[in-house]
Amino acid sequence: RYRSRVPGAVCRRKNRTLLLRAVNYGARVSVNGVEVAAVKGMFRRLHVPVPLDPFDLDVLVEPPPNFGINATKDCGWKYCGQGGSHDLAKDGPVMQAALGWDWVQAVPDRNTGLWDKVQLFEHDGELLRDVFVRTQVLLHPGGLADALIAVEAEAGPPGLIWRVKHHEGKAWDVEGKICISQCARQERALLRNAKLWWPWQYGEPWLYTLQVWQGKRLLLEQFFGIRSAEVYYEPRTNGPAFKINGKRIFLAGANWIMTDHLLRFASDAHRYEDEVRLMKAAGANLLRVWGGGIAERPEFYAACDKLGMLVYQEFWMTGDNNGPQAGDYSWPLEHSVYIDNVKDTVLLLRGHPSLFWWGGGNELYPAHRSPLSDINVAMREFIKERDGSRPYIQTSALLQQMHTYDPQNVTVALSVDDGPYAAQPPGEFFMRNPALRFTIYANRSGLKPFPLSINPEVGGPNWPTLAGFRKFTLCEQAPRRNGWRLHEDLSFHAFESFTIDMTKNRLNYSNDYPRTEIDPIYDLFASNPIALDLETYVRRANLVQYVQYRELFEGYLEHQWSWYAGVLLWKGQTPWPSLRGFLYDWYLETNAAHAGMRTALQHLDHVQVSLQCSSGAAAVSRINRGWVAAPETEVVVTMYSLPGGAEALRQECWSRALPPEEVAGLCSLRWPEPEGTYLLRLQHRGHVLEHLLSDPCNDKALVPAMDYRNLDESSISLTTTVLAGSTNNSHSAVVSNPTNKVALLVHLRLFNASGREVLPVWWSRDYFNLLPGESLTVTWPGPAGSVVPTGFNVQEALAPEGCKQGCKQPVGGSSHYV
């Protein structure tokens, strides 16, 4: 219960309105002891007219009525599924993950309360609400475009005028009258030579400013972007694909849950921008806001608008709780409440150009039962009528329902399956539908191999840095092989083993078969004790996840527009200190998985080692994800032996000019020796991409491409010199390797003058490798400080005075998280 004495109005307006932007689950609002308004559902705003004079405010918040039982390890499968006892799904518009999932514990109070902004507006006439710029892109030959613009609002005073300033001068400005509450006829204006909003790698995410005037008084300014969004059937991949502004785009991104499991950053614009920027730094062009989480906040979408990040927003249903896997198809019970929350969410978020499409929910099937028909029809029709600027797709995946899957009906299902979620032999990622290809499907309907144009969830295990791990636990015990005899702290924080299934000849298997399992943290290195110390485990885990996540994305890139139109990592971030599913931890420090993904996706014109072996050799491939031809170029591959760094191979490949969206094999590639890992450097067009791989074609290896027995794990010391002076708040440091061994996966930490760690840091290079005698200059924007190198075989220097290793209070580069 929230009680407050609200002071009188100060702006000399005629009206005041209180806004509760989000409440969980229900709220009753009283003014001066009289109940005046109520709301139900976690994603429904409440606007309450309140007096101009001082008044007593009383907000009584009620928890979800079907509170449920937490997911715990001892309660049996009935209560231990994804979403605990599943009961929260009865309530519908709620964060289902609050009951716990396999990667997070339950929230004890289910996040009951006022979990988002509370605002007080003073205004004349009716409060202007939900202003939406409806645009229609008119494409012309040569890449030019005009746009038709109309502006509408759900409520507001009459007679408002809107204006948009053109980027080329006042003579090009446009204006018109605002349509209030679905007026019969909307006025549209033609914006000539419009600048379109583009995803970050493909152009500028241009944002115009809309001004709303009431006479001579400026009432509102808000950003908007002009772009078109389309889902269509792609015959080459036999499934859905997407176009933006008339151009098809290969989607490479990650699943997003929320910034914090307790929703403490729900209106923190700095936190949102930091996290979206970290996803962008990993190379993602799309974030999927998963249906077991929340309707993300306007601050999240503002960051995505600014940074050119596409978003796929799902509503709040999952197959884990709404019928097919557990729970019941009849949930949610109150359909009108659910639909009301959907409609308000659409009105809240529809103005953001980054919002690429709406999704009905996660893994809902069969299509005729989930979502429930009246809810599904209501969502689809409301989005078409009141948004109209993006598609609606009913479910992320039908989960192997081949007999009902029609790949040409692209608004029913994004895919027919998702996964896998475990570590794989690196070469498996280059096979069609990695790991899923072994699964038996009931009635494949002749689809062999089955089409998976866009995989909405695929991923594997993760681990933080040593400092990151020590920020949230006192446990110093590393996991045993395959997660045996796991410490309770590791179990609580959702540890997932890195075990790789190397079973041979397992086509058309069920889950009941004798397995050959390899734990790469233990089995692939020369030292193979019964139990590792924590520091060694962390270093090995980061090497393994670097290779896993890089090969995951490079395997999908190898077959862009032939097998695939997109792939989304499960998952990109974690809303609490977890040991599962993240590219950076809750404190915003990246791990080596982030670096692996970044290396695969940072350039639209990319070269990589293809792990599809032919006659005992791998290959060098070139992938052009861009919309223009990539010029002819020379690609130089150099291999260095480890641990000493002697040059073992140098090979030059020539690439012809590569047409847009094409893939080309350039040359075969053989390892100097079949055993042991090499440092690879691939050079082309001024870029140098590094990799750590053993021979992927050595079938005698326990796991081809991951033979680490030659690595020397004894630590070396690097030197760092912070250069004096800075420009534009940019700083530089030189990192040098004075030893006779290669420094592997060098990761940097930054400490300010008080000895507190700065996070996040936007390093120009991170998780890099240094040959003996080699130096690298690294730059970063933001605060100056002391640079401390760590790495696979790098001895971490003592942190500055005042902060022990693993300091628990990082300081944000753009905001503070304590």
N, C-alpha and C positions, 0 to 999 in steps of 0.2 A: 504494500500500500504506500502511495506517494502522497504526501500532504505538503502544501506550501501556501504562503500568503503572497499573492501576486500583486506587485505595485501597480498604480494607475498608469494609463497611457501617457506617452511623452511626445508623440509626433503630431498631435492635434488632428488626427484623422477621425472619421465618423464611426469606424468599425474596428473590431479586433477579432482575430481568429487564432485559436490554438491548434497546432498541428502535432499529432503523435505520428511520426513517420513509420513506426513499426512497434507492435506490441506482441508479446507471446504469453498467453494465447488469446485471452479475451480481456477486455477492459471496460469498466463502467466509470464514466467521468461525472463528477458532481461539482457544481459551482454554488458556493454559499449554502451548502447542505442539500441542494436539489439535484437529483440525477438528470443530466441534460443530454447525454450521448452514450453510446455503447458500440463496441466493435468486436468481431470474432475473426481469428485467423492470424497467422504470424506475418503475413505479407499484405496486410490491408491497412492503408492509412486512415486516419480519422481526423477530420476537420471539425472543430467545435467553435461556434460563435461564443465569445466571452465578453463581459462588460468592459467598458472603458475605465470605470472606477476600480480601485483595489478590490480584490475578491479572494475568497478562500477556495483553493483548488484541491480536490480529492480525487485521486485516480486509484481505483481498486483493480489490480491485475490478477487474473485467475490462470492457473496452469492448464496445460492441455488436459481435457477430461479423461482421456485414456492414457494414463501416465506410463504404463508398461513396466516391464522388468528388465533390468540392465543385462547386457551381454556379459557374462562372466565365464571363466574357464570351468567352473564346477557345476553349472546348473543344467547340463544336459542339452542335447541339440534343440529340444523344443523351445528353450529360452535363449539359446546361444547363437542363433543365426545372425545374419547381418541385420542390425536394427533390433537386437535383443529379442523380446517376446513379440515384436512386430506391431504392438498395439497403437503406437503413435500414428501409424498409417490410417487408423480409423478416423483420426481427426482431420486428415487431409493436408491443408496448407500449413505444414510444419516441417522442421528440419529433422528428417528421419534419423540422421546420424547421431542425434542427441542420445539415442539409446545404445550407442556403441556400434562398432563395425570391426572387421578384422584388422584394421589399422589404427583404431582409436578406442579409448575407453568412453563410457557413457558420461553425460553431464548430469550430475545428481539432481538438479532442479529443472532439467530440460530447457535451460535458458529462459526460465519464466521471468518476465518483467518488461520494462521499457528498454529495448535493446538497440534502438537507433535514436536519431535526433528527436528532440522536442523543441519546437519553434513557436514563436509568438509573432504574428503579423498585424500591423496596423495599416488600414487601407480605407479608401472612400469607395462606396458602392460595393459590389460583390467582389470577392477576392479572385484575382486572375490565377487560374490553375491549369496545369497540364497543357502548356502551349506546345504545339507540334507543327513543324515545318514539313509539309507534304511535298515531296519533289518527284519530278519525272525527268529522267536523263534522256536527252535527245542526242544520240551519237551521230557524228558526221565523219566522212572519209578523212583520213589523215590524223585521226586521234583527237580532233576537236569535238566539243560538245556544247550544247545549250541546255538549259534546264527550265522547266515550268515549275513555278513555286506558288503554293497556297499555304496559308497559315490558319490554324484553327486552335481553339481552346475549349476545354470542358466547361469552364465557367469564367465569368468576368463581366466587367461593366460594358455597356454598349458603346459603339462609336470609336473603338480602338483602331489605330493605324500601325501597320508594321512597315519597317524599312530594312533593306539589306544594302550595305555598301559594297560596291563592286571593287575587285582588286585592281582594276585598271583606271579608276577615276570616277568622279562624281557623275559624269554624263551617262555612265552605265548603271547607276543605282536603280533599284526597283523598289516599289512599295505597293501596298494594297490594304484592304480592310480585313480585319480578323473575323473569321467565322466563329461565332460562339455557340457551343452546344448543338452541333450538327444542324447548322442552318441549311435551308433548302438549296441554296446555290453558292458555291465557293468561287471567289475571284482568283484567277491565276495570272501571274505575271511571268514574262519571259526574261530570264537572265541569260544574256548572250555571252558566248565565250567563257562558259563557267569553268572554274577549277574544280576537279573532282577529288573526292576523298579516296585515297589508295592505301592498301596495306604497306607496311614500312619498307619492305624490300623492293616494292614495285612502283613506288612514286611517293609523293608527299601526301600525308593525311591532312589535306587542307580543310580548315574550319573557317566558315563564315560567321559573322556576328549578326544576329537578329536583334533589332531594336523595336520595342513596342512603346508607342506614344499615346498618351491621353491628353489631347490638346497639345500644349507646349511642354508638358511634363513627361520626362522619360520614365516609363513605368518598369521596364524590364529589359535586360540584355542577356542573351544566352547564345551559346555556340551551336552550330549545326553543320553537318556535312552533306554533300551531294554525292550520292552513289547509287548504283543499282545492285541488287542481289538476286541471284537466280539459281535454283537447283534444276538439273536436267539429267536425262539418261545418257550416259556415255557408253557407246557400243563397244569401244575397245576394252574397257574394264568391266563391261556388263553390269553396270550399276550406277548409283547416283554420283554426280560430280557437281561442282559449283563454278559459277561465273560471277565476277565482280566487274561492273561497268563493261559488260559484254565480253570479257576475257576470262577464259577458264584459268583456275589457279589450283596448283597442287597444294593441298593442305597438310602442313607438318606442324603439329602442335602438341598440347598437353591438356590433361584434365585438371581442373581447378576445383577445389573444395570450398574453402573460405579462408580468410586471413587468420582466424583464431577460433578455436572450438568453443570458447566462451563468449565470442562475439564482442570482444573488448575494443576492436579496431573498426567497428561497423561504419563509422563516419570519419575515419582518419585518412584524409586524402594523401598525406605523405606516405603512410604505410602502403596504401594501395599502389601508388605510383612506384615505390621501391620494388614491390613484388612483380608488378607488370613489367617493369624495366628488367628485372632479373630473368623473367621468361623471354623477353625480347633478346637479351644477351645470350640466352641458350639457343636462339635461332627460331623460336616458335613464331608462327604467323596466325595461330588460332588457339583460343582457350575455350574448352568446353566446361561450362558451369554445371556440374553434375547434379542430377535430380534428387539425390539424397541429402543435398545441402540446402542452400538458400537461394532466393532471388537476390542476385548481387545488387549492391547499393549504387546510387548514382555516382559516387566518388570513384568506384571501380571503373564504371563505364567512361567517366571523364578522363581517367588515366589511359584507357584503351583508345579513346578517340584521339587523344593527344599523341600517343606513341604509335598509332597505326596498327593496333592489334585487333584482329577479328575475334568475335565471341559467338559461341553457340550456347544459348541459355535454355536449360531445361526447367520444366515445372516439377512439382514435388511428389513424384511417384517413382517407385522402383519395383522391378520384378521381384526383388527380395522380400517385399512387404505387401505388395498389392496383388497377390494372387498366384502367379505362375510358380514361384519357388517357395513362397511361404506367405502367411497372412491370408487375405481373401480378396477375390475379385470384386466383391461388393463394396470394398473400401475405396475412397472415404465414404463415411455414412451420411454426412450432410453435404449433398451435392451443391446446393445453392451457396453455401459458405465457400466451398472450394472454387466455384466459378466466379464468385464475387472477388476473391483474392486474385485469381488469374486476370480478371479484367482490370483491376486496379494496378497490377504489376505491369501490364501492357501499356497502360496510360502513363505510368511513371517512367518507363525505360524506352519507349518507342522512338524518342527523338535522338537517340545516339547512333551515329553512323557505324560504329564498331560492332553493334549488335547485328550479326549476319543472318542468323535464323533462330527461330523458336523450336524447342523440342517438347513433346508431350511428356516424356519421362525416360527413365533408365531401364533398359531391358524389359520392356513391356510386351507380352505376347500371350495368346495369339491376338492378331490385330483386331478381330471382331469382338474381343472381350475386354481388352485393356489398352487404353483407358476405357472406362465405361462409356457406352455410346452417347448418352446425353451430354456428358462432360466433354468428350472428344469433339462432338459437333459444335458445342457452344464455344470451345476454345478456337477451333478452326474458323468459325464464322466471325467471331469478334475480332480476331487478328486480321482477317481479310478486310473487314469493314472499317475498323478503327485504326489499323496500322497500314497494311497494304504495301509496305516497303520491303518485306522480307518473307521467306517461306516459313511454313510450319510443317515439321516432320514428326510423325506420331510417336516414334520410339527410336532409341539409339540402336537397338539390336533385337532381332526376333529369337536369338539364342537357339540356333540349329533347327528352327521350324521350317525345314526345306519344303515341306508339302504345302505351306501357305505363303512362301516367299516369292514375290514377283519382282525381280530386280528392276523392271521398267516402271513400276509404280513407286516413284522416288519420294513421294510425300508420306508414305506409310512407314517405311523403315530405312534407316541410314545403312544398316548392314544386316546380315543374317547370323552373325556370330561376333565374338570379341575374345581377346586374350592372345597369347598365353600371358601368365603372370609370374613365371619362374625364369631363372637363368637358363640359357640355351647354349649349345655349341655355336660359336660365332657364325659358322657357315650356314646354320639352319635359318638364319635371318634372310638369306639370299634365296631360299626356297619359297615356292608359292604358298602363302598362308602358313608361316612358320609354326611348327608344333600342332596347330589346328588341323593340318593336313592328315594327321594320324587318326582323327576322331571319326567314329562311326555315326552317321546321321540316319535317322529314320526317314526313309523315302527321300532320297536326294533328287528325285524328279528328273533324273538324267543329267544333272548339273555336275559334271566331273571334268576338271576340278571345280569345286564350287566357287562362285564369284564372291569376292570380298573387296569391293571397290574402295571403301573407306573403312578402316578398322578403328572403331571409336575408343578401344581400350587395349593396349598391349604394353607390357612392362616387366619389371623384375625386381629383385631385392635392392636395397640401398643401405648405405651406412654414412654417418657424418664424419667430419674430421675428428681427430682425437680431442682437440679443444672443444669442439661442438658437443661431443659426447659427454664430456665432463661438465658441461654447463647444466645438465639436467639430472645427473645421477652420480652417486658416490661409488657405484659399482666399478670395480677394477678387474673383474673376471671376464675374460673373453669367452664367446660361445665355443663349445666343443664341436667336433666334426658333426656336420649335418644337424646342428642344433641340439645335440644330446646333452642331457643334464643341464638344462638352461637355468641360469640365475633368474630369480623371480623378478628382479628389476628389468631384465631384458625382455622377459615375457610380458610384463606390464606395458612396456613401451613398444610392443608389437613387433618383436624381432622376427625376421624371415630369413631362412637359410639360403645360401647361395648355391645349393645343391643343383647339379646338372644331371639330367637323365640321359645316359649314354647307351641305353638299351638298343641293340641292333635288331633289324628286321621286325619292327613293331607296327607295320602298316595294319590298319583296321583292328586296333587293339581296344580292349575295354580297360578300365582302371585296375583290373585284377590280372597282373602279369608280373613275372619275376623281373625286377629292375636291376640295372647296373648304374649305380649312382656315384657321382664324383663330387666331392666338396672341393671346389677350386682353391679355397683359402688354405686348405691343408694339403691336398693331394698333388698339386701342380708345382710345388716348390721343392727345392733340394732338402730343406729342413722340414721334417714332417713329424713333429712330436705329438704326443697324445693330447696335450693342451698348449695353446699358444698364449704368450703374454698379450695384454690388451693392445699395446702399441704396435706390435707386429701384426696382429689381426686387423687393426684399423688401416695400416698401410697397405696390406694385401687386398683388403676389401675395396679400397679406393682404386687400385690398379684394375681389379676385376670388373668393377662397375664402369670404369672408363671404357674398357673394351666392349662390354656388353651393350651399353647405350649408344656408343658410336656405331657398332655394327647393326644394331636394330634399325637406326635411321638410314644408314647407308644401304642396307639390304632392301628397304622399301624404295629408296631413291633409284636404285639400279633398275627398278621395274615401273617407274612412273609412267603413267598413261598407257602401259601395256597390261599390267595386272592391277595397278592401284591408282586411285585419284587422291588418296590421303591416308594419313596415319596419325593417331593421337596417343601420346604416352599416358599410361596409367601408373602413377599420376605425377604431376609436376611439382606439387608442393604439399606440405603437411600443416594442418592447422594447430598442431601441438608438437611437443618434443617427441618425435616418433623415430622408429627404426625401419620404417617401411614407406616406400613411395614418395620420393622427393628429390629434387635437383638442388635444393638449398634447404637448410634447416629452419626451424621456427625463429631462430635468431638472425636469419638472413645471411648465413655463410654458405657459400657454394661448396659442393663436393665434386669429386672427379666425374660423376655421371653428368653433371652440368657441362663440364668441359668436353666430354665425349659427344654429347648432343650438339654443342656449339660448333665443334670442329666439322661435323657432318653438314650443318645447315647454315653456316655463317655467310657463305657465298652462293649466289644463284648459279654461277659457273664453277662447278666443283669437280675435283679429281679425287679418285679413291681407289683402293685396292678391292677388286671384286673377289670374293671368296668362293665363287663358283669355279671349281677346278676342272681343267681339261688337260688330259695327257700329263698329269702330275704338275701342272703349272696353274698359278692364279693369273689374274689379269689386272691391268690398269684401265679404269673406265673414266669417262668424262660425262658429267650430267649437266645439262643446261635446263634449269627450271625457269629461266627468264622468258620474256616475250620478244626478245630481239636475238639475232644470231650472235653466237659467241665466236670471236675471231680465231683464225688458225694460230696455233701456239706450240711451243715445245714444252714437254713435261719431262722433268728430270727426277728420277727416283734414286735416292742414295740410301744404302743400308749401312749401319754402323754396328759392329759387334759389341756385345755387352759382357762384362761390365766396363771394359777399357775404352771403347769408343773408336777403335780402329775402323777405317773405311773398308767394308767388305764387298760392296757392290755399288756400281754406278751405271745407271741405264737411262738412255734417252729415248723418248717416244714422241712422235710427231702427231699432232691432231689437226685435221682439216677444220675449216670453219664449221661450227656445229649449229644447225638450225634451231629455232626456238623449241623448247620443250622436248628435246631429243636426248637420247643416250647413245654413246658410242664406245665400243671397246677399242683401246689404243694399241696395246701390246701385251704379250704374255710376260709373266714375272715369276722367276724361280729363286728360291732362297739359296744362299751359298751353302748352308748346311741344313739338314732336315730337323735338327734338334736345336732348341734354345731360341730365346726371343731376341729380336734385333730392334734397334731404333731406326725407323724409316722417316725420311724427309722427302716430301713430294713438292716440287717447285713448279709453279706455272703462273704466268701473268703477274709476277711480283709477289705472289702469295707463297708461303711455306707452311705446309700442313705436316704435322708430325704424327707418328703412330708407333705403337709397341705391339709387335706381332711376331709369333713364330710361324713356321711354315704351315699354312692352312691346308696343304695337300698331303701332309704326313699322316696317313691313316694309322700309323703305329703309335702316335701320341695318344695319351689318355684323353685329351681334348685338343684337336687340331686348332692351331692359331694361338693356343694358350699354354705353351710349354715354358715355364718360368724357372726351370732347374738351374739355368746358368746365371741367374741374377744374384749379385752379391748384396745381401740385405744389411751389411754393416754400414753404419752411418758415416757420412762425410759432412764437413762444415763448409758452407758457402759464406761469402762476404757480401755485404750490401753497403752502398754509399749513397745517401740521399744528397742529391745535387742542390747546391745553393740557388735561391731565387725561384720565382715561379711566374707564369704568365697566365692571365685569365683564370686564376684560381686553380692552375694545373701544376702538379708536382712530378718530379722524376727521381728515380733511383736506379743505380747500376747494380745488378746482381751478377756476381762472378763466381766461377768454379775454379779454385786454385789447385784442385786435387787431380789424381790420375784416374778417376772413375767418372762415368757419366752420372750426372744428377738427374733423377727421374721424377716426373710429375711434380715439379717445384710449385708449391702453393704459397702465396704471400699473405701475411697478416699485418694489419696496421694498428698502431697504438698511438693515442694522442699524448700531449705533454703531461697529462695527469696519469698516464699509464693505463688508461682504459681503452679497450679494444673498440675500433670503429667498424661498424657494419651497417649496411653493405658498403663495399668498396668497389669502384668501377675501374678495375685494373685494365690496362691496354693488353696485357698478356697474363695468363694465369694457367697453372698446371702445364708448364712448359718443361723442356729438357735442355740441359747444358752439357756439351762435350767438355772434356778436360781442357782447361785454359780458356774457355769461352765465357763471354760476358753478354748480358742483355740489358738494355735500358727499358725500364717499365715506367709508364706514366699513369697518373690517376687524377681526377678532379676532386675538389672537396678539401677537407682538412689536411694539413701537413702532419707528419708524425714519424715514428720509428717503424721501419719495415723489417719484419721478422720472417725469414724463409723457413718453410717446412717442406716435406715431400716424402716420396716413397723411401728414399735412402738418405734423406737430409736430416741432420741433427738440428732440432729446433733450438735456437738460441733462447736464453732466458728472456722472458718478457720484461719490459721496462719496470723499474721499481714502482711498486704500488699496485701491481696486478700480477698475480700468480698465473701460471699456465692454465688456460681454461677459465679466465676471468668471467664471472657470472653476470656482469653488467655491461653488455656492449652498448656503445654509443652509436646511434644511427648517423649515416653520412648526411641525410637530409632531415632526419627527425630522431628522437631518442626513444629507445625501448629499454626499460629498466626492469 
